[in-house]
Amino acid sequence: MNRTPFPYRDFVRVKQAVLAALREQEETYVLVTGETGTGKTALMRDLRAELDRARYRVLYFAEARRLGAPGLVRLLAKTLRTDTSMYHAVSLDRVVRALGEETQRVLLWFDEAHELPEETLAEARALAESDLEGTPKVQML
């Protein structure tokens, strides 16, 4: 018995649009909205399986209502194998420098992003826009 869900036309269309945005690196922010049960989380799973792991590093946050800005920076520092400091600004600076040296694109995916604290989204935005000279290394979905 085949347990693979049948992708609706809209699902396929959105998946292609998001893949294009990620691969062409033209969009820093990708927003997918829909009612509960429309396949947003399934879309993220499909996208993750289809992206080249040598080019993309996906950090998926589900149910991250309590993830504060310092926690996001610490998680990124750990992922990028850089040290943190007891001072948030120092940790943030180290993460930004590590991102500049990163060969992979870092994809921050927030499921239920509307429930995240404003400070966390602001910090993610600051990280996504931290590379003023070249192509940003961070994209958010």
C-alpha positions in Angstrom: 0.0 0.0 0.0 1.4 3.4 -1.0 1.4 5.9 1.9 2.7 8.8 0.0 0.2 11.7 0.0 -1.2 12.8 -3.2 0.1 16.4 -3.9 -2.6 18.8 -5.0 -1.9 21.2 -7.8 -1.6 24.1 -5.4 0.9 22.1 -3.3 3.1 21.4 -6.3 2.8 25.0 -7.5 3.9 26.4 -4.1 6.7 23.8 -3.8 8.1 24.8 -7.2 7.9 28.5 -6.3 9.6 28.1 -3.0 12.3 25.9 -4.5 13.0 28.5 -7.2 13.2 31.3 -4.5 15.7 29.2 -2.5 17.8 28.1 -5.4 17.9 31.4 -7.2 18.7 33.2 -4.0 16.6 36.2 -5.1 14.3 36.1 -2.0 15.6 36.4 1.5 12.2 35.8 2.9 9.6 33.3 1.8 6.2 33.2 3.5 3.8 30.3 3.1 0.4 30.7 4.7 -2.7 28.5 4.9 -5.2 27.0 7.1 -4.4 24.2 9.5 -4.0 20.9 7.6 -3.3 22.4 4.2 0.2 20.8 4.0 2.6 23.6 5.1 4.6 21.2 7.3 4.5 18.5 4.6 5.8 21.1 2.2 8.8 21.8 4.4 9.5 18.1 4.7 9.4 17.7 0.9 11.6 20.8 0.4 14.2 19.6 2.8 14.4 16.2 1.1 14.8 17.8 -2.3 17.5 20.3 -1.4 21.2 19.5 -1.9 22.7 19.0 1.6 26.1 20.1 0.3 24.7 23.5 -0.6 22.0 24.1 2.1 21.9 23.7 5.9 18.3 23.7 7.1 17.5 24.7 10.7 13.9 23.8 11.2 12.1 25.3 14.3 8.7 23.7 15.1 6.8 24.8 18.2 9.4 27.4 19.0 7.2 29.8 20.9 9.7 30.2 23.7 12.8 30.6 21.4 14.2 34.0 22.3 16.8 36.0 20.3 19.7 34.8 22.5 18.6 31.2 22.2 18.5 31.6 18.4 22.0 33.0 18.3 23.3 30.2 20.6 21.8 27.6 18.4 23.3 29.1 15.3 26.7 29.4 17.0 26.5 25.7 17.9 25.5 24.8 14.3 28.3 26.9 12.9 30.8 25.6 15.4 31.7 28.9 16.9 32.0 30.0 20.5 29.4 32.0 22.3 30.0 34.7 24.9 28.1 35.7 28.0 27.5 38.9 26.1 24.8 38.6 23.5 26.3 41.2 21.2 29.6 39.4 21.1 27.9 36.1 20.4 25.9 37.7 17.6 29.1 39.2 16.1 30.8 35.8 16.1 27.8 34.2 14.4 27.7 36.9 11.7 31.5 36.3 11.1 30.9 32.6 10.9 28.1 33.0 8.5 30.4 35.1 6.3 32.8 32.1 6.1 30.1 29.5 5.7 30.1 27.7 2.3 26.5 26.4 2.7 23.4 28.6 2.7 21.7 28.6 6.1 17.9 28.2 5.8 16.0 29.2 8.9 12.6 27.6 8.8 10.0 28.6 11.3 6.8 26.6 11.6 4.1 28.7 13.2 6.4 31.8 13.0 3.5 34.1 14.0 3.8 32.6 17.5 7.5 33.5 17.9 8.5 36.4 20.1 9.0 39.6 18.0 12.6 39.9 19.3 13.4 36.4 17.8 12.0 37.4 14.4 13.9 40.7 14.5 17.1 38.8 15.3 16.5 36.4 12.5 15.9 39.3 10.2 19.2 41.0 11.3 21.1 37.8 10.6 19.5 37.4 7.2 20.4 40.9 6.3 23.9 40.9 7.9 25.9 40.4 4.7 26.0 43.9 3.2 28.6 43.1 0.5 27.5 39.9 -1.1 24.8 37.4 -1.5 23.1 36.8 1.9 24.0 33.4 3.5 20.7 33.2 5.4 17.2 32.7 4.0 14.0 32.5 6.1 10.9 30.4 5.4 
